[in-house]
Structures are given as structure tokens and as C-alpha cells.
């Protein structure tokens, strides 16, 4: 697989990574190297026109432990108190 790292503001390709084995929200593993973490404002696409946002999609599907804990706290507050606690 080929992935393109691009600047979200300009859609300019900053880096082309070939032979990609896997990627997460903060790194890309290729047969030759590991890239990441990436700077704010950078995104990944498998299309050369940079029309995808693979990092954002990955992060949405795989929330961090902190985000999951916040969601659980909100759910518990809703169940126990009928709303968010102060």
C-alpha cells in the first residue's frame, strides 16, 4: 500500500510512503521504516489527490483511553444523576 502524508491546509504532499504494512493514529510502519508521530495539521491519504483523512478516521474508530474514560464518566453521570456532574 502507498500512503501520502499531506498538509491539511494546503493539501501538498509532504511525504510518500511505499510498502506500508500498517498505520495507527500517530505512526506508519513500512517494510523499510517507521514514521511518526506526525505534526499537527498533517493527515494521511491512500489517494494521491489527498482526499482522505485516514488518521482522523482511525482516531475516531479507536479513541484513546482518556477519551473512553471521559465517555464512561458522562454515561455514569447520566445513569446515576440524570445529567453531567459539576
Secondary structure as GFF3:
##gff-version 3
##sequence-region A 1 86
A	DSSP	beta_strand	3	7	.	.	.	ID=ss1
A	DSSP	beta_strand	13	17	.	.	.	ID=ss2
A	DSSP	beta_strand	20	23	.	.	.	ID=ss3
A	DSSP	beta_strand	27	30	.	.	.	ID=ss4
A	DSSP	beta_strand	34	36	.	.	.	ID=ss5
A	DSSP	beta_strand	42	45	.	.	.	ID=ss6
A	DSSP	alpha_helix	54	61	.	.	.	ID=ss7
A	DSSP	alpha_helix	65	81	.	.	.	ID=ss8
###
